[in-house]
Structures are given as C-alpha cells and as structure tokens.
Amino acid sequence: MIGTDGDASRQALADILAINAFGALDAELDALCAAVSDSIADPTFPGALIPTLDAAGDIQVMIVAPTVASWRRLKPVLVAFAGPTLTSFDGIPEALVSGQALSDIVAQAQPAVTGVMRLPDDRRVRLIALRALIRARDTLARAPDLQRTAPVPTSWLLARFQDYLNVGRRAAAMEILDRLRSELRLDSLNLKFLEVQLHAAFAEWHAIVDLSGFASLCLARRTPAITGLLLEALYHTHLAKPFDAHDVDEMRRRYEDKVRPLAQPMLTVPAPITLTSHGWRIYGLEALMAPDRTDISELLGQRSGDVGWISDLLPFPSAHKESVVVPDAPLDIAREALMRVDAIDSNDLLADARAALARLTPEERALLREADPFRPSMQIAEGLEGVAPPTSWVDWLGRAADPTFMDALDVARQATTEWVIDATAGDPVAVQALAAALDRAQLSDLAAERTAQALPYLVAWLQRDPDFPRAAMTPIYASLLTLFALSRARGSATYDSSQVLINSLLSGGLDLKAYKALIADINEIAGDGFGIDMIYWVLEIVEDFLKASAPDANAREDFFHGVLARIAPIYARLSSLQQSAVGQLAAELGWNLQSLGVNQGRDTPDSFAIRIQGMRIAIYSLAESSARQAKAALEQVSTNVTVDTNADHGGSPRLRALAENADLFVMTWLSAKHAATDFIREHRGSRPLVYAQGRGFSSILRAIEDHIGGASASGA
C-alpha cells in the first residue's frame, strides 16, 4: 500500500487507473495488469506494483517501497518470482522518470526506494510474468509480519488516552478507544466508561445520555468520577433550561419523568468528590421529592450555593433543634461500608471498608462472610489485609518501588478524580512533601518507571485545581516536566501532557535559571530523534514562548534556532499543511528557511491538499489572530478551499449559518465552555465537529489534519 492511510491509497489507485490505459492490450493482459495494480491499496503489501505502458507500447512495472525496510522485504520475493529469467528486474533500485503524470502521483507518497521492472515483448512471457507478480503479492499477504511492533500493554494505552484528553486531542483519544475495543482489551462496561470520560472532556453531555445502555450504566458498579459525569449529563440534557428559567413546575416534571428513575441509584452518601454544582442540584431535587432522605438533606445544608434557588424550596433541618444522635453499631457501619464498595469502585471507599472491618470481632466478621450480599465485598476488602492502600500521591510515590504494588497504574488512574487537589495546592508544606516524594521515587528504577507511566494521570490531577496553573505549584510542574524529559518511557507517545506543564510554567513566570532549565527539558524531550509526529507539538511550544515574557531573550532566540535546525532536515517529508504552518511561523520570527537549503515549494499537491479542495472549513476561536493565521495557512495549501472564521460571544445568524453549512467545523478546546459552543453543537447536528487543543494557530491546523488524515505521520 502507498499513501498515509486507506483512503489516500484508494484515491491513488483511482488516479493511477485513470491515467493507465491498457486498451492497446488484449482482455487477459488488461485484467492481469489491473489485478497487479490492486497492490496499491492493499494494506498487507509492503509497497506497490504499478503496471504501465510506455510510449513504445512496452509493459513496465513500477516498484514502490515506502521505507527501506519494505524494500528489503519486497526485493528478494520479486527477484524469486519475476527476476531476470522473466523480466529485467535484478533487485537494483532505479529512479522513476520525473515529469510524467504517473511518476508525479507516485512521488506524492514520498517513497523511500523505487525500481522498474520491464517485461519482454513476447505475449506468453508477459502473461507468465504478470501471473508471477500476482503470486508474489499473495505470498507476501500470507507471510507473517516480521516487523511487527511489540504489543503495548493496556495500562500504557489507558495512560496515552488520558494524555490525549489532557490536551484536548479528541481524534487521537478516540483512536485509542477504538483500538481498545477492536483488540478486546477491556470489557464493554469499562469501554462505556471511557466513552463517558471522552464525551465529558468536551462537554458533549447529550452524547452521554444517548449512549446505548445508558440506563444500565446508572445501575452498574461505577467509580465516583463516572457517577458525577452521569449526573452532570442528566442535568445538562433535561434540567438546565428549566433551572435557568426558574420554572419550578417544569423542573419538577422533568426530574420526575426523565431524570429520577435514572439518577436515584446514583444519589448515594457520601457524594462523589468531583460532583459539580449541577450534580448537587439533582441531589437537591431528590431531597425535595423525597423528604425522608434526611441523609441528603444533611449534605445539602452546607451546599446552598451549589444548589441555587432550589435551596429555597428545601426543608433543611433547623440548626437550633436539639436531637439525640445514636451512634450506629460497628456491625451496621461495616455493612454500610461494604454496600458502598459493592456499588462504587473507589479506593477511598475500600479503605473505609477495611477500617470498619478492623473494628469488628471475629464472630461479626464471620457473620458477614456467611451473608450472600456481603461475601464478594468481604473478599475484596480482606484480600488487602496488611496492605494500606495509598490515599495521596505522596503515599503512592512511596509505594511505587514496591514490587508487590501490582495495581499501581490502576490506583493512579482512579487518583486522578478521587484525591483532593485543593489542600495540596494551597499548602506550601504539602507542595514540598510532594516534590520531595517525586525526587525520592527516582532513586529506584521500578519507581521511576511507574512514575513515568503515571505522568498523564498526575497532570490530569493537577488540572483539577480550580486555580490551575497556580504559582505555588511551580516546583511540582517543573519536577514533572523534568521527569518527562528524563523518562525512558517518553518514546511511548505520552509526551503531549508535557505541553500542559510547559504552558503552566511560562504562564506563572520564571526566573533566569528556571527559564533555561525549561528550555533544556524541552530539548531533552524532543531528543535527537525528532520526527514528523512532533512538528505541531514543537510549533505550539514556540507559540507559547512568544506569548510569555522572556527573562533571557538570547536564550529564547537560541531555542528558536535550535527548533529550526531540527525541522530543516525533515522539512521535505512534512505534509503540505505542516510545511505551511512552519512557513507561517518562520515569517513571524523572521526565519530564513532558504538559507538552510529548504525548498518551500511543492511540485504537486499532496493527499491533504487534494482532500480539502472544494471544502468549506469554519474556525471558531476567541483568539482571532490565531484563526486568521490558520486561515492563511490553509489557503496557501489549496486555493480551492473556503475558510471562514468567527469569534461571536453568543448565537448569531452568521454563526448558525457556519454551523449548519460548513463541511468541517473547528472549535478551540479552551473555548469549549463558552456560551456560543452550545449554540454551535445544537445547530451542527451530526456533521463533523473537531476541537483544537489550544488557542494557537498550530493547534487548529493540527486538529484539522488529524481529522482529515492527510499527515505524513499522525501524532496519534
């Protein structure tokens, strides 16, 4: 196969067949040539075989290998099946003749090695040679893939999924989700939970409620974070409008008819830590509809600000009324704790259950083991006897060097939403303790590897801080970025979250020493093997540096020149949009690409430029200058593309027209909470809507290329 993906290869096959005219041949030769041409779009074939007629009417077969490894695999098979005894091919590469239409189409795929196989004039030998090539194609299709990459552990894929969500790369996260599903890595319930997490990251609440089996998700054993997201989705889908309109009757009716049957199993006490004000309003409605739920009423006593005007309707217990509180028996407390463990998948609730069991007598424990409802939860809780589960990142890092801590990444994934961030961020002592724990973890190879794999979860936890990025947390941001730089696992493609930390450090302001250390970490993350998949990553970092103040202008200038030196050797292999992005930034910085021997022109359009021809693309961003730069870059790639930009703060006729008519709508992720975004989603329907992770023009272009799939190498 040639091309970046299946669509590109099929388009290349159609273009080549349109040029190749075998009308001068008889029907049998024509059919054989077409069968050989199928290798162009065959994903199992290491390259392509392209029969063609030259000016003299002789049959030639172009041999195209996308990589040197593919050529090494292809050459001996072709020599064995159709070598010098039948054709002119002896395994020596040969450049294609430039200036011909067919050669130009092949050149768009940027092959690493090419060759030419010339068939003799004898019709019988031609038939034999073409049939031999078909057998060679079938043989390679049946052969095992000796270049197969090592299997990626499921825990790494989940970390990569979180990494993409941290920076708003929806298409890349969806690709990981599809891989987990197709490779049967997770059961259907956990896949649904990941879908919920994906949709929630982009505030696609209606999509969550519309998931098949949504009612079953409300009854299943869930993490507290998933419970909070499901309640959030129910609120936005059914209750947001009547709440904003202060329509009490409509609010009651919708809750009773559409929300309550689904929400009741999830309204447990204590409430999820991550519950937002929207979720608390559902708790308030349940307390209003069920006055006997005194446990909820007690919770809501301190939540009037979150519940809003619903609190005026609630019969909160009087603070002056004296009541005699009868403590629950230890056995009753243990039963309640085990019931919560059975209903909710939470590390904190499991720790509470273990503490409750520790207060029971042996006879009371035996009684619980004999009761069917508590037996599974007892097995889980008692299986952890003698092992205190971590309750903070400091505890987790302290146990990371323990070989028996087998579920380290599972605990880290749940810690993202279960462990409180506010207390740590607001306490200098807690910040120092976490920084020291990160440093100590690097003294052990096992702890260092586990910490590196958990970095996306740590970044996601930090992003939960309502004041993120926070100046007091700068030592943590810097330590984590250094871990990204030094991690042996950074090649596993979980480096996108490093961009979050870089932006946080630049936003908070750095002194000269920290500024130079930041540049050193970025250079270390990029490494000597800087490749195409990191182009947008480094361009977005350059944009962040341009927006932030620089304590050392010379150090920043040296960093920019270092970026240019990394890009120049691979510039020719970039897609047209990547080249346009580099050109836009080079013009802004005054870079001279020609001085490095970079040819900024393209002889023929690549697959991305072909795909966007005739498209209408809409870009919604509150950073209007970035939207204009993205528009200029797209129009430079193709003169037949129409690009509209918009920054309206609310629904407008023009914004509605763009949402309804654009072939592709791009919205900056950091603007996804803006009021206009709900208007866009409402009028966009099922048409393509993609998210750019940042406000810079590079992230907009990256989102478009990820969606259209025309890049030379996808960052996903």
N, C-alpha and C positions, 0 to 999 in steps of 0.2 A: 504494500500500500504506500502511496505517496500522499503528501498533504498532512495537515495538522490533526485532522480527525476524519470521521466517516463522511460527513457532509462535504468537506473540502475534497476528499479523494473521489467521491462520486461526481462532483462538479468537474474535476479534472478529467475523469473518464468521459463524461459527456462532451467536454470541449475537444478532447483528442479524437473521439469518434466522429465528431462533426467535421474535423479537418481531414482525417484519414478517409480517403475514398478508394475502396478496393473494387470499384466497378469494373476495372480492367481485368480482374481475376475471375476465375470461374466460381461457382457457388460453393464448392467444397473448400477451396483455399480461403474464400471470404469468411466462411463460418469458423475455420480454424484460427484465422487472424483475430477475429472477434473474441474467440474463447481465450486466446493468449492475452488479449488486452484486458480481460477481467482481473488480471493480477494488479491492475492499477488501484482498484478499490477493494482488494482482498486483504483484510487485516492480518491474516496469518502469513502473508507472503512478505519476505524481507526486502521490499523494494517494488519494482515494477518492470515488466517486459512490454515494450510498446512496438508492435509491428508497424511498418510504414513503407510506402513506395517512393523510391527516389525518382529523379527526373527521367532516368533511363528506363524506368519500369521494373527495376530490381527490388526485391524484398529485403529490407533491413529491419533488425530488431534492436531498438534502443534498450540498453540495460541501465536501470537507475537504482542506486542504493542510497538511502537517506543517511546512513552512517558507515564508517569504515568497518565496524563490526558486522553490519548487514552484508557488505561486500565480501568479507571473508567467509561468511556463511553461504552466500549465493554463488560465488565463483566456482568452487570445486564441483558443485552439483551441475551447473550449466556445462562445464567442461566435460563432465562424465556423460551427460545425456545428449548434448549437441555441440561437442567440441570440434576440433579440426577435421575429424573424419566426415562431418556433415556440413559444417559451416566454417567461417573464417575466425571464429572466436577461439582465442588461445589463453584467455584469462588476463590479458593485459588491459588496463584501463585506457579509455580513449575519450577525449573531449568531444562534446557534441558541437555541431556546426552552428555558430551563432547567427542571428538574423533571420532564421526560419521560424515560422509561426509555431510549429510543433516544439522546436527547441526552446522557444521563449516560454511556452506553457510549462515545460519540464523545469526550466530554470527557476520558476516561481516557487517550486518546492524546495529549492536550495539543497540539491543532492550533494552528498559528500564525495561520491565516486560515480562515474558513468562509463559505459562501454558501448560498443557497436558490434552486432553480430550480423554478418552478411550471408544471405542464403544463395546457393547456386541457381543457375537458370533452369536446370532440369526440374520439371514439374514433380516427378516422382520423389526426388530427393527433398524438394521443398515440403511435400506432404509429410515425409518421414521426419524432417527437422521440426516442423510445427507440432506434430504429434508428440515428439520427444520433449518439446518445451512444455506441453500440457502435462505430460507425465512428471516432469521435473517440478512443475507447480504443485501438482497433487502430492508428490513425495514430501516437499517442504511443508505442506499443510498438515500432513500426518506426523511429521517429526516432532519430538518433544522440544520445547523451548529451553535451550541450554543457557540462555542469557537471562532467565527468569530472576527477578529480584527476590531477595529473602522476604518471607512473609512478615508483615508488620503486625505486631501484637495489637489486640483490640484496645488495650489501655492507651497505646500510642495514638490510635485513630480517634479515640474519645478526647484525648488531650489536644489533638490537632483540630477537632471540631470546636472545642472551647476557644482555641487560639483564633480561629476564624470569626467566631462570634464576638470576641473581644474587640476586633477592629471592624466589624460590620461587613465582612465578606460573605454575603448570603449565598451566592452561587457556589463558592468553594465549600461552605459548610453543608450545603445541600448535596454536593458531590460525595462528601464523606458519609452522609446519611444514606445515600443510595448504595454506597459500597458496603456499609454495614448490613444493609438489608439484603443485597444480592449475594453476599458471601455468608449469610446466615450467622453473623457474628453475635446477634442479640435476639432475644425473643420479641414477639410482636408488641408486648406491653411496654418494654423499655424503648423500643423504636418509636412508639407513640409518644412517650415522654420526651424523647429527643425532638420530635416534631413540635411538640408544645413549646419546648425551650426555644427552638428556632423561630417559630412564629412570634413568640412573645418578645424576642430580642428586637423585632422590627414592628412591634405594636400591631400585629395582624390578628386582632382579637376575634374577628368574625371567622377567620380561617380555623382557629382553635375550636370554636363551637361547632363548626361544620365538619370537623374530623369524623370519619366513620368510627362508631364505637365510643363517641364522647361520653355517653351516659355510663358506659362500663368503666371509663377512666375515673369517673366520680366515685365509683364504688370500690375500685381496686386499691391495693396497698400502695401508697404513694409516699414520696418524700415531702416534707413540709413546703419546700420551694414549689413543687409541682402543684400542691394544693392551693398555694397563694396565686399561682398563674391561672389555674382553672377558675377560681373565684373572680379574678380580675377580668377574665374573658367573658364570664357571665354578666358581670356588671356593665362592661362597655357595650355588649351586644343588646342587652334588654333593658337596662336600668338607667343608663347615663342621661338619656334625653328627658325622661320624666323628672329625674333628680334636678337637672339644670333648670327645668321649668317650674320647680316647686309644686309639681302636680301630685298631691298625696294619694288621691284615689287611683290614678293611673299607675303610680308606683306600687301600691298595694296589689292591684290587679295583676300586673306583670310579674311581680315577685311570687304571688300565689300560684299563677298558672304556668309560668315558664321557668322560673329560677328555683323555687323552693324544692321541688322534687329532686332536682339535681344537686343543690347545694347542701341540703340537710346532712347527708353523711359526712360532709367535709367540715362542718361547723363544730370542731372539737375544741376542748380547753385542755392545755394552753393553745393559743392561736399560733400559727406559723410566725417565725421571727421576721420573715420578709414580707409579711402582709402589708399592703398599702392602704391608704385611706379608702380606696374603692372597695377593697375586701372587707374593711371594718364596717362599711355601710351595709353590706349584706348581713354581717353579724347583728347590726342594729335592727334591720328589718325582721330578722328571726326573733330577736328579743321582743319586738313589737307584736309579732303574730303569736308568739308562744310565751306568755308571761311566766310560765312555770320554769323556763330556762334561766333560773337565777344565777347559774354559773356564768352565762354570757352577760347578764346584767351587771354582775360584779366586775367583769373585764371592762365593760364599756364605761364604767364610772370614771375612768381616767382618760377616756378617748373621745370626749365630746368634740374636740377639734377635728378629729378624723371623720367622725360620723356626720358632721354638718348639721343641717336643720332637722335631721331625723332625731337627734338627741332631745329636741323639744317635745317629742311625742312619747319618749320612753319614761316608764315609771321607775327611775333609778331609786335604789334603796336609800333611805334618809341616812345622812352621816351622823345624825344625833340620836338615832334609835339604837338603844342598847339591846344586844342579843347575846345569848349564851352560845358559844361555839363549842360543839362537842367534837373533839378530835376523832378522826377515823382510826379504826383499829389497824395495826400493821398489816394484817392479812388482807383487809379491804384495800389498803393503799397498794399492796403488791398486785392484787387482781386488776386494779385500775391501770397500773403501770404496764402490766403485761398486755392488756387490751389495747393500749396505745401502741405498743411495739408491733402488735399483730396488724394494726390498721395503718400505721405510718412507718415508713422506712427512714429512721433518723438515728444518728449516732448519739445525739444528746438524750433522746428518749430511752435508748438502750442502756446508757449509763445510769439513768434514773431507775430503770427496772432492776439493774444489778444492785444498786444501793438499797432499793426496797426489799429485795430478796435477802440481802445480808442481815436485815433486821428480823428475819423470821426464825422460828425454831425449826429443828429438823422435822418435827411432826407436821408443821404447817407447810413446809416445802413439799413433803411427801403428798400432802393433800392436794396441792396444786398440780403435781405431776400426774396424779390419777384423774384429774378433771380434763376431759377432752378439749374444751375451749382454750385451756391454757398450756397444754402439752407442747405444741410447736414453739410458742414463745419462750417457754421454760428451757427448751433445748438450745435455743439461740443464746439466751442470757447465761445459762450455766456453762455453755461451751466456751465462754470467755472468762471463766473463773481464774483469778490470779493475774489477769491482764487488764490493766486500766486503760480504756480507750482514750485517745487524745481528745482534749476539749479545747485546744487552741493550736495555732500554728507553732508556738514555742514548744508545746508538747509533741507535736507531730515531727518537728525537726529533731527533737531529742531522741525520738524512737526510730528515725529514718535509718540509722546504722544497724538496727536490729534485724538479723536475717529472718526471724520469725514473724516480722511485721509484713505479712504477705499481701494484705489488702491496703497497702499504703496509698496507692493511687485512688482506690475507691473511696477511702476516707477523705482524701484531698478533694475529690470531686464534690462530695457532699458538704465539705467545709466551706466551699465557695458561697453557699447560701445559708448555712446553719450557724457559723461562728460570727459573733458580733464584731463589727469593724470600728464602730464609733468609739468604744472605750480605748482601743489601742491607739487610734489616730489622735485622740485628744490628750494622751498621757505621755510625756517625754520619757518617763521611766519604761513604759511598755514599748515604746519605739526602740529604745536602746536594747531592751531584752530581746526583741525580735531580730534586730540587726546582729546582735551577738550570736543568737541561735543560728542564723544564716551562715555566719562565719565558721562556727563550730562544725556545721554539717559538712563543710568542705574538707575537713580533716580525714574523712572516711570515704573511700571510693564508692561504696554502696550508697551511703547517704547522699553523696554528691550527685550520683546518677539519678536517684529517686527525686531529689530536689529539682534537678534539671527537667525531668519529665513532668513534674507538678507545676512548673513555672506558669503555664497558661491559667491554671486554677488560682494561683497566688495573685496574678494580675487581675483576674475577674473579681476576686475578693476585694482587692484594693479599689476597684471601680465602683463597688457598692457604697463607698464613702460618699455621703451627700455633699461634701466639700472637696471632692476629688477634682484636680490634683491639689494636695494640701502641702504647704511649705514645710510643716513639721515632719512630714513623712519623706522628705527628700533623701535621707540616708537609706531608707528602705528601697526607694526607687533606684538609687544608684547601685546598691548591693545586688538587686535583682538583675539590673542590666549587665553588671559585671559577670553574673552567673550565666546569663545568656551568651556573653562573649566567650567565656571560658568553657562552656558546656561542650562535652563531646557529643551530645545529642542534638546540637543545633542543626546538623545536617538532616534531621528528620522533618524539616519544614515547619517546625513550630516556632519560627522566629518572628511572625507577624506581631505578636504581643509586645515585642521589644520596641516597636514603633510607638505604642501607647506610653511606655516608660520614657522614651526619648522626648516625646512631646510634653510629658509631665515635668521632666527636669528643665526643659527650656522655658516652659510657662512659669515655673517658680522662680527663675533667675538663678544663675550660678556665678561663683567667683572664678577667678582665672584658673586655679588649679583644677577645680571640678569641671570647668568647661573643656580643658584639654583632656581630662580623663574621659569625658563623654565622647569626644572625637576618637580617642584611642579605642574605646569599647566598640564604637560603630565600625571602625576599620577592622577590628578583630572579628566581629560578627560577619562582615562581608567576606573576609578571608581572601586567600589567594585564588580560590576557585570561583570568583564572581561570575555569575551566569545570567542568562536571559531572564530567568524567573525572578530575579531580584531587581530588575530595572525600575519598575514602578515603586518598589519599596524604597530604593535609594533616592529616587526623584522626589518622593513625598517627604523624605527626611530633609533634603535640600530646601524644600519649600518651608518646612518648619524652622530651619535655621535662618532663613531670610526674614521670617516674621518676628523672630525673637531678637532681643538685644545681644550684642556680642562683646564680652569683656576683652577679647583679643581679636581684632579684625584680621590680623595676619594669619592667625591660626585658622580662622574660618575660611580665608581665601585659600590657604594650603589644602584644607579639607576639600573645598570645591574642585581644585585642580586634581586632587587625588581621585575624586569621583570621575572626572573627565578622563583621566588616564585609564581607569577601569573600564569605562564604556567604549572607548575608541577601538580596542581590538575586536570587539564583538558587534560593533555597530552594523556591519553588513548583514548580520544574521537576525537583526531585530525586525519585528513586523513593521509595516508602514506606519501604524499608529504610534508604536513605541519610538520610531525614528522622529515622527512629528513632535512627540512630547519632548524628546531630547532637544530638538531644534528650537522649540518654543522657549525652553528654559535656557538654552545656550544664548539665544538672542537677548533674554532678560539680563543675563550675567555678563554679556559681552564676550562669551567664549568664541574662539575661532576653531571650529571643527576641521576646516580645511588644512590648518597648519599641522594637524596630526595625521594627514593623509586620508581623512574620512570623506568619502564621496556621498553627498547628501541627496543626490538624485536617484531615481529608480527608473530603469528602462521600461519595465512593465508593472502593472498593478498586481499586488499580491492578493491572496484569497480574502483578506479582511476588506481591502478596498473594493473588491468585486461585490462582496456581500452587502455593503452599505449603500451601493449605488441605488438611487431612487427612493431610499428610506427617508422618513421624517422622524427625527430624533428630538425629543423635548428634554430640557435640563432644568430642574427646579433646584435653586440654591440661593440661600440668603447672602452668600459671598458672590456678588455679581461679577467681580473681576475674574474670579476663577471660572465661572460659567462662560464668560466671553473668551478666555484663553482656550478652554476645551472646544468651544465652537470653532475657533480659528484652526485648531489642530485637526479637527475632523474635516473641515472644508479643504484643508491642504491635502488630505489623503484622497478625497474624492470631490470633484466639482459637482457631482450629481446628487449629493446628499443635502437635505434641508435640515438645519439645526435651529431650533427656537429655544430661547432662554426665558426664564420667568423667576421673579422674586416677590410675587404678591404675598401679603401677610394674611390674606383671607381668600375665600372663594370669590372669583371674578369671572365674568364671561370669557375672557381670554384664557384663563387657566382651565376652565371647564372645556373649552374647545381643544386645548392641547391634550388634556387627559383623555378625551374621547377619540381624538383623531390621530395622535402620534403612533407610529409603528413601535417605537420604544420610548419609554419614559424613565428618566434617570432622576433620582432624588438623593440628595446628600443625607447620609445616615444621621449626622449630628443635627439635622433639621427635622428628623422624623417625629419628634414630639411637638412640632409646630402645628398650630391650628389648621393651617392650609393642607396639611398632609392627609387628614381625614377626608377632606373635600376631594383631594386627588384620588384616594383609594375608592371613594364612593363612586366616582364617575369613570374610574379606569376599568372597573369590571375585571374580566379575566385576561385582559391584554397585558403584555409584558411590562412589568414594573421592577426596576432594579435599583439597588442602593449603593451609593458611593460612600466609602468608609470615612472620609474626611472632607474638609472644606476646600482643599486644594484642587487644582485642575488635573493633576496627575491621578488622583484617586477617582475622579469622574471618568477619565479615559480608561483606567484600569477596569472599572465596573462594566463599561461598555464592551471592552474587549473580552472580559471573562464571559459575558453573556453571549456575545456573538460567536466566540470561539475561534477567532482568527489569529491568535497569537502564535508565535513560533513555538513557545513553550509556556504552558499555563502555570501560574503560580500555585494552583491547586494540586 
